[in-house]
Amino acid sequence: MPDSSLPPLGSIRQLMHDLNGQLFVVRGNAELIEMTTTDAAAREKAVRLVEACDRLADIAQKLHNQVREKNL
């Protein structure tokens, strides 16, 4: 019997979709800053934001794979 405290599968998929959408926005803006700024400190922060978005996207993908494997 499924754990009733878990959200329905559709909710989990929607949550992951929303997370990826927001990561796309943040990453895209960070890339624009990285490409256009002349401020070295701002460029470095933008690079770190892009890297953080990539790590979060990887975590989201791993979560997605676990959900799919366990049929949650």
PDB file as gemmi writes it, atoms N, CA and C in Angstrom:
CRYST1    1.000    1.000    1.000  90.00  90.00  90.00 P 1                      
ATOM      1  N   MET A   1       0.841  -1.177   0.000  1.00  0.00           N  
ATOM      2  CA  MET A   1       0.000   0.000   0.000  1.00  0.00           C  
ATOM      3  C   MET A   1       0.889   1.245   0.000  1.00  0.00           C  
ATOM      4  N   PRO A   2       0.639   2.212  -0.913  1.00  0.00           N  
ATOM      5  CA  PRO A   2       1.469   3.401  -0.992  1.00  0.00           C  
ATOM      6  C   PRO A   2       1.361   4.236   0.280  1.00  0.00           C  
ATOM      7  N   ASP A   3       2.436   4.937   0.588  1.00  0.00           N  
ATOM      8  CA  ASP A   3       2.474   5.830   1.746  1.00  0.00           C  
ATOM      9  C   ASP A   3       1.558   7.014   1.464  1.00  0.00           C  
ATOM     10  N   SER A   4       0.530   7.203   2.284  1.00  0.00           N  
ATOM     11  CA  SER A   4      -0.437   8.274   2.039  1.00  0.00           C  
ATOM     12  C   SER A   4       0.146   9.654   2.314  1.00  0.00           C  
ATOM     13  N   SER A   5       1.325   9.736   2.936  1.00  0.00           N  
ATOM     14  CA  SER A   5       1.935  11.039   3.197  1.00  0.00           C  
ATOM     15  C   SER A   5       2.665  11.577   1.964  1.00  0.00           C  
ATOM     16  N   LEU A   6       2.885  10.723   0.963  1.00  0.00           N  
ATOM     17  CA  LEU A   6       3.543  11.168  -0.261  1.00  0.00           C  
ATOM     18  C   LEU A   6       2.543  11.848  -1.181  1.00  0.00           C  
ATOM     19  N   PRO A   7       2.979  12.914  -1.865  1.00  0.00           N  
ATOM     20  CA  PRO A   7       2.062  13.538  -2.823  1.00  0.00           C  
ATOM     21  C   PRO A   7       1.827  12.615  -4.006  1.00  0.00           C  
ATOM     22  N   PRO A   8       0.732  12.803  -4.715  1.00  0.00           N  
ATOM     23  CA  PRO A   8       0.473  11.970  -5.888  1.00  0.00           C  
ATOM     24  C   PRO A   8       1.557  12.144  -6.940  1.00  0.00           C  
ATOM     25  N   LEU A   9       1.717  11.123  -7.792  1.00  0.00           N  
ATOM     26  CA  LEU A   9       2.745  11.131  -8.825  1.00  0.00           C  
ATOM     27  C   LEU A   9       2.679  12.395  -9.671  1.00  0.00           C  
ATOM     28  N   GLY A  10       1.508  12.812 -10.066  1.00  0.00           N  
ATOM     29  CA  GLY A  10       1.364  14.016 -10.879  1.00  0.00           C  
ATOM     30  C   GLY A  10       1.911  15.232 -10.179  1.00  0.00           C  
ATOM     31  N   SER A  11       1.727  15.311  -8.868  1.00  0.00           N  
ATOM     32  CA  SER A  11       2.244  16.445  -8.103  1.00  0.00           C  
ATOM     33  C   SER A  11       3.765  16.447  -8.080  1.00  0.00           C  
ATOM     34  N   ILE A  12       4.361  15.284  -7.931  1.00  0.00           N  
ATOM     35  CA  ILE A  12       5.819  15.193  -7.921  1.00  0.00           C  
ATOM     36  C   ILE A  12       6.366  15.596  -9.286  1.00  0.00           C  
ATOM     37  N   ARG A  13       5.755  15.099 -10.334  1.00  0.00           N  
ATOM     38  CA  ARG A  13       6.211  15.463 -11.688  1.00  0.00           C  
ATOM     39  C   ARG A  13       6.050  16.951 -11.934  1.00  0.00           C  
ATOM     40  N   GLN A  14       4.946  17.531 -11.482  1.00  0.00           N  
ATOM     41  CA  GLN A  14       4.721  18.971 -11.659  1.00  0.00           C  
ATOM     42  C   GLN A  14       5.758  19.765 -10.878  1.00  0.00           C  
ATOM     43  N   LEU A  15       6.058  19.315  -9.670  1.00  0.00           N  
ATOM     44  CA  LEU A  15       7.063  19.980  -8.852  1.00  0.00           C  
ATOM     45  C   LEU A  15       8.420  19.963  -9.545  1.00  0.00           C  
ATOM     46  N   MET A  16       8.806  18.829 -10.093  1.00  0.00           N  
ATOM     47  CA  MET A  16      10.091  18.731 -10.798  1.00  0.00           C  
ATOM     48  C   MET A  16      10.083  19.600 -12.049  1.00  0.00           C  
ATOM     49  N   HIS A  17       8.964  19.633 -12.757  1.00  0.00           N  
ATOM     50  CA  HIS A  17       8.840  20.472 -13.944  1.00  0.00           C  
ATOM     51  C   HIS A  17       8.994  21.947 -13.568  1.00  0.00           C  
ATOM     52  N   ASP A  18       8.328  22.360 -12.502  1.00  0.00           N  
ATOM     53  CA  ASP A  18       8.416  23.746 -12.046  1.00  0.00           C  
ATOM     54  C   ASP A  18       9.833  24.096 -11.599  1.00  0.00           C  
ATOM     55  N   LEU A  19      10.466  23.181 -10.882  1.00  0.00           N  
ATOM     56  CA  LEU A  19      11.844  23.405 -10.441  1.00  0.00           C  
ATOM     57  C   LEU A  19      12.773  23.580 -11.631  1.00  0.00           C  
ATOM     58  N   ASN A  20      12.672  22.711 -12.613  1.00  0.00           N  
ATOM     59  CA  ASN A  20      13.522  22.821 -13.793  1.00  0.00           C  
ATOM     60  C   ASN A  20      13.264  24.110 -14.556  1.00  0.00           C  
ATOM     61  N   GLY A  21      12.003  24.537 -14.613  1.00  0.00           N  
ATOM     62  CA  GLY A  21      11.680  25.793 -15.283  1.00  0.00           C  
ATOM     63  C   GLY A  21      12.338  26.977 -14.602  1.00  0.00           C  
ATOM     64  N   GLN A  22      12.293  26.996 -13.288  1.00  0.00           N  
ATOM     65  CA  GLN A  22      12.917  28.098 -12.549  1.00  0.00           C  
ATOM     66  C   GLN A  22      14.438  28.051 -12.655  1.00  0.00           C  
ATOM     67  N   LEU A  23      15.001  26.858 -12.636  1.00  0.00           N  
ATOM     68  CA  LEU A  23      16.453  26.728 -12.819  1.00  0.00           C  
ATOM     69  C   LEU A  23      16.867  27.252 -14.183  1.00  0.00           C  
ATOM     70  N   PHE A  24      16.063  26.996 -15.199  1.00  0.00           N  
ATOM     71  CA  PHE A  24      16.342  27.473 -16.555  1.00  0.00           C  
ATOM     72  C   PHE A  24      16.396  29.003 -16.575  1.00  0.00           C  
ATOM     73  N   VAL A  25      15.453  29.647 -15.895  1.00  0.00           N  
ATOM     74  CA  VAL A  25      15.416  31.107 -15.846  1.00  0.00           C  
ATOM     75  C   VAL A  25      16.647  31.657 -15.125  1.00  0.00           C  
ATOM     76  N   VAL A  26      16.950  31.109 -13.959  1.00  0.00           N  
ATOM     77  CA  VAL A  26      18.095  31.585 -13.176  1.00  0.00           C  
ATOM     78  C   VAL A  26      19.393  31.359 -13.951  1.00  0.00           C  
ATOM     79  N   ARG A  27      19.552  30.175 -14.532  1.00  0.00           N  
ATOM     80  CA  ARG A  27      20.773  29.851 -15.264  1.00  0.00           C  
ATOM     81  C   ARG A  27      20.924  30.767 -16.478  1.00  0.00           C  
ATOM     82  N   GLY A  28      19.847  30.989 -17.198  1.00  0.00           N  
ATOM     83  CA  GLY A  28      19.901  31.848 -18.377  1.00  0.00           C  
ATOM     84  C   GLY A  28      20.304  33.271 -18.030  1.00  0.00           C  
ATOM     85  N   ASN A  29      19.738  33.806 -16.958  1.00  0.00           N  
ATOM     86  CA  ASN A  29      20.105  35.154 -16.542  1.00  0.00           C  
ATOM     87  C   ASN A  29      21.546  35.224 -16.048  1.00  0.00           C  
ATOM     88  N   ALA A  30      21.977  34.192 -15.339  1.00  0.00           N  
ATOM     89  CA  ALA A  30      23.373  34.156 -14.882  1.00  0.00           C  
ATOM     90  C   ALA A  30      24.324  34.108 -16.077  1.00  0.00           C  
ATOM     91  N   GLU A  31      23.970  33.341 -17.101  1.00  0.00           N  
ATOM     92  CA  GLU A  31      24.810  33.281 -18.302  1.00  0.00           C  
ATOM     93  C   GLU A  31      24.867  34.637 -18.999  1.00  0.00           C  
ATOM     94  N   LEU A  32      23.741  35.341 -19.044  1.00  0.00           N  
ATOM     95  CA  LEU A  32      23.737  36.676 -19.654  1.00  0.00           C  
ATOM     96  C   LEU A  32      24.646  37.630 -18.895  1.00  0.00           C  
ATOM     97  N   ILE A  33      24.578  37.582 -17.570  1.00  0.00           N  
ATOM     98  CA  ILE A  33      25.454  38.427 -16.761  1.00  0.00           C  
ATOM     99  C   ILE A  33      26.908  38.065 -17.021  1.00  0.00           C  
ATOM    100  N   GLU A  34      27.185  36.773 -17.023  1.00  0.00           N  
ATOM    101  CA  GLU A  34      28.557  36.297 -17.260  1.00  0.00           C  
ATOM    102  C   GLU A  34      29.096  36.804 -18.598  1.00  0.00           C  
ATOM    103  N   MET A  35      28.257  36.789 -19.629  1.00  0.00           N  
ATOM    104  CA  MET A  35      28.698  37.174 -20.969  1.00  0.00           C  
ATOM    105  C   MET A  35      28.795  38.682 -21.164  1.00  0.00           C  
ATOM    106  N   THR A  36      28.046  39.458 -20.385  1.00  0.00           N  
ATOM    107  CA  THR A  36      27.966  40.892 -20.681  1.00  0.00           C  
ATOM    108  C   THR A  36      28.638  41.810 -19.671  1.00  0.00           C  
ATOM    109  N   THR A  37      28.915  41.331 -18.483  1.00  0.00           N  
ATOM    110  CA  THR A  37      29.466  42.223 -17.472  1.00  0.00           C  
ATOM    111  C   THR A  37      30.962  42.436 -17.666  1.00  0.00           C  
ATOM    112  N   THR A  38      31.402  43.605 -17.284  1.00  0.00           N  
ATOM    113  CA  THR A  38      32.843  43.890 -17.277  1.00  0.00           C  
ATOM    114  C   THR A  38      33.403  43.797 -15.862  1.00  0.00           C  
ATOM    115  N   ASP A  39      32.528  43.550 -14.903  1.00  0.00           N  
ATOM    116  CA  ASP A  39      32.910  43.433 -13.498  1.00  0.00           C  
ATOM    117  C   ASP A  39      33.340  41.990 -13.216  1.00  0.00           C  
ATOM    118  N   ALA A  40      34.598  41.806 -12.882  1.00  0.00           N  
ATOM    119  CA  ALA A  40      35.142  40.463 -12.663  1.00  0.00           C  
ATOM    120  C   ALA A  40      34.447  39.751 -11.505  1.00  0.00           C  
ATOM    121  N   ALA A  41      34.133  40.477 -10.441  1.00  0.00           N  
ATOM    122  CA  ALA A  41      33.472  39.861  -9.285  1.00  0.00           C  
ATOM    123  C   ALA A  41      32.062  39.398  -9.665  1.00  0.00           C  
ATOM    124  N   ALA A  42      31.351  40.207 -10.424  1.00  0.00           N  
ATOM    125  CA  ALA A  42      30.007  39.836 -10.868  1.00  0.00           C  
ATOM    126  C   ALA A  42      30.072  38.631 -11.799  1.00  0.00           C  
ATOM    127  N   ARG A  43      31.079  38.597 -12.664  1.00  0.00           N  
ATOM    128  CA  ARG A  43      31.234  37.462 -13.580  1.00  0.00           C  
ATOM    129  C   ARG A  43      31.482  36.181 -12.795  1.00  0.00           C  
ATOM    130  N   GLU A  44      32.324  36.237 -11.774  1.00  0.00           N  
ATOM    131  CA  GLU A  44      32.609  35.047 -10.965  1.00  0.00           C  
ATOM    132  C   GLU A  44      31.359  34.570 -10.234  1.00  0.00           C  
ATOM    133  N   LYS A  45      30.575  35.501  -9.719  1.00  0.00           N  
ATOM    134  CA  LYS A  45      29.321  35.120  -9.057  1.00  0.00           C  
ATOM    135  C   LYS A  45      28.361  34.475 -10.052  1.00  0.00           C  
ATOM    136  N   ALA A  46      28.316  35.012 -11.254  1.00  0.00           N  
ATOM    137  CA  ALA A  46      27.449  34.437 -12.286  1.00  0.00           C  
ATOM    138  C   ALA A  46      27.894  33.020 -12.639  1.00  0.00           C  
ATOM    139  N   VAL A  47      29.194  32.815 -12.725  1.00  0.00           N  
ATOM    140  CA  VAL A  47      29.721  31.471 -13.009  1.00  0.00           C  
ATOM    141  C   VAL A  47      29.304  30.506 -11.903  1.00  0.00           C  
ATOM    142  N   ARG A  48      29.401  30.941 -10.649  1.00  0.00           N  
ATOM    143  CA  ARG A  48      28.995  30.075  -9.533  1.00  0.00           C  
ATOM    144  C   ARG A  48      27.493  29.781  -9.569  1.00  0.00           C  
ATOM    145  N   LEU A  49      26.696  30.759  -9.990  1.00  0.00           N  
ATOM    146  CA  LEU A  49      25.259  30.527 -10.127  1.00  0.00           C  
ATOM    147  C   LEU A  49      24.966  29.480 -11.198  1.00  0.00           C  
ATOM    148  N   VAL A  50      25.642  29.571 -12.319  1.00  0.00           N  
ATOM    149  CA  VAL A  50      25.466  28.584 -13.391  1.00  0.00           C  
ATOM    150  C   VAL A  50      25.839  27.193 -12.881  1.00  0.00           C  
ATOM    151  N   GLU A  51      26.948  27.094 -12.181  1.00  0.00           N  
ATOM    152  CA  GLU A  51      27.385  25.804 -11.647  1.00  0.00           C  
ATOM    153  C   GLU A  51      26.377  25.258 -10.636  1.00  0.00           C  
ATOM    154  N   ALA A  52      25.842  26.137  -9.783  1.00  0.00           N  
ATOM    155  CA  ALA A  52      24.851  25.700  -8.793  1.00  0.00           C  
ATOM    156  C   ALA A  52      23.578  25.219  -9.489  1.00  0.00           C  
ATOM    157  N   CYS A  53      23.161  25.923 -10.528  1.00  0.00           N  
ATOM    158  CA  CYS A  53      21.976  25.492 -11.285  1.00  0.00           C  
ATOM    159  C   CYS A  53      22.212  24.125 -11.908  1.00  0.00           C  
ATOM    160  N   ASP A  54      23.404  23.890 -12.421  1.00  0.00           N  
ATOM    161  CA  ASP A  54      23.714  22.585 -13.011  1.00  0.00           C  
ATOM    162  C   ASP A  54      23.660  21.478 -11.959  1.00  0.00           C  
ATOM    163  N   ARG A  55      24.176  21.772 -10.759  1.00  0.00           N  
ATOM    164  CA  ARG A  55      24.128  20.764  -9.691  1.00  0.00           C  
ATOM    165  C   ARG A  55      22.682  20.487  -9.273  1.00  0.00           C  
ATOM    166  N   LEU A  56      21.880  21.539  -9.155  1.00  0.00           N  
ATOM    167  CA  LEU A  56      20.471  21.351  -8.794  1.00  0.00           C  
ATOM    168  C   LEU A  56      19.710  20.588  -9.870  1.00  0.00           C  
ATOM    169  N   ALA A  57      20.010  20.857 -11.125  1.00  0.00           N  
ATOM    170  CA  ALA A  57      19.360  20.125 -12.213  1.00  0.00           C  
ATOM    171  C   ALA A  57      19.737  18.648 -12.150  1.00  0.00           C  
ATOM    172  N   ASP A  58      20.983  18.364 -11.785  1.00  0.00           N  
ATOM    173  CA  ASP A  58      21.418  16.970 -11.644  1.00  0.00           C  
ATOM    174  C   ASP A  58      20.666  16.291 -10.499  1.00  0.00           C  
ATOM    175  N   ILE A  59      20.500  16.996  -9.392  1.00  0.00           N  
ATOM    176  CA  ILE A  59      19.746  16.449  -8.262  1.00  0.00           C  
ATOM    177  C   ILE A  59      18.302  16.183  -8.676  1.00  0.00           C  
ATOM    178  N   ALA A  60      17.706  17.114  -9.391  1.00  0.00           N  
ATOM    179  CA  ALA A  60      16.322  16.943  -9.857  1.00  0.00           C  
ATOM    180  C   ALA A  60      16.208  15.728 -10.777  1.00  0.00           C  
ATOM    181  N   GLN A  61      17.208  15.534 -11.629  1.00  0.00           N  
ATOM    182  CA  GLN A  61      17.182  14.383 -12.532  1.00  0.00           C  
ATOM    183  C   GLN A  61      17.280  13.074 -11.752  1.00  0.00           C  
ATOM    184  N   LYS A  62      18.133  13.048 -10.732  1.00  0.00           N  
ATOM    185  CA  LYS A  62      18.253  11.850  -9.900  1.00  0.00           C  
ATOM    186  C   LYS A  62      16.943  11.569  -9.171  1.00  0.00           C  
ATOM    187  N   LEU A  63      16.296  12.613  -8.670  1.00  0.00           N  
ATOM    188  CA  LEU A  63      15.007  12.446  -8.017  1.00  0.00           C  
ATOM    189  C   LEU A  63      13.979  11.913  -9.005  1.00  0.00           C  
ATOM    190  N   HIS A  64      13.976  12.466 -10.203  1.00  0.00           N  
ATOM    191  CA  HIS A  64      13.055  12.012 -11.240  1.00  0.00           C  
ATOM    192  C   HIS A  64      13.267  10.525 -11.533  1.00  0.00           C  
ATOM    193  N   ASN A  65      14.529  10.110 -11.631  1.00  0.00           N  
ATOM    194  CA  ASN A  65      14.828   8.712 -11.892  1.00  0.00           C  
ATOM    195  C   ASN A  65      14.350   7.804 -10.752  1.00  0.00           C  
ATOM    196  N   GLN A  66      14.516   8.249  -9.512  1.00  0.00           N  
ATOM    197  CA  GLN A  66      14.062   7.455  -8.377  1.00  0.00           C  
ATOM    198  C   GLN A  66      12.535   7.331  -8.376  1.00  0.00           C  
ATOM    199  N   VAL A  67      11.860   8.420  -8.683  1.00  0.00           N  
ATOM    200  CA  VAL A  67      10.400   8.394  -8.730  1.00  0.00           C  
ATOM    201  C   VAL A  67       9.949   7.404  -9.791  1.00  0.00           C  
ATOM    202  N   ARG A  68      10.594   7.452 -10.946  1.00  0.00           N  
ATOM    203  CA  ARG A  68      10.221   6.557 -12.038  1.00  0.00           C  
ATOM    204  C   ARG A  68      10.479   5.092 -11.660  1.00  0.00           C  
ATOM    205  N   GLU A  69      11.634   4.823 -11.039  1.00  0.00           N  
ATOM    206  CA  GLU A  69      11.983   3.459 -10.646  1.00  0.00           C  
ATOM    207  C   GLU A  69      11.008   2.888  -9.615  1.00  0.00           C  
ATOM    208  N   LYS A  70      10.581   3.717  -8.700  1.00  0.00           N  
ATOM    209  CA  LYS A  70       9.727   3.242  -7.599  1.00  0.00           C  
ATOM    210  C   LYS A  70       8.247   3.414  -7.909  1.00  0.00           C  
ATOM    211  N   ASN A  71       7.952   3.950  -9.090  1.00  0.00           N  
ATOM    212  CA  ASN A  71       6.569   4.191  -9.496  1.00  0.00           C  
ATOM    213  C   ASN A  71       5.795   4.995  -8.462  1.00  0.00           C  
ATOM    214  N   LEU A  72       6.411   6.042  -7.958  1.00  0.00           N  
ATOM    215  CA  LEU A  72       5.733   6.887  -6.965  1.00  0.00           C  
ATOM    216  C   LEU A  72       4.712   7.776  -7.635  1.00  0.00           C  
TER     217      LEU A  72                                                      
END                                                                             
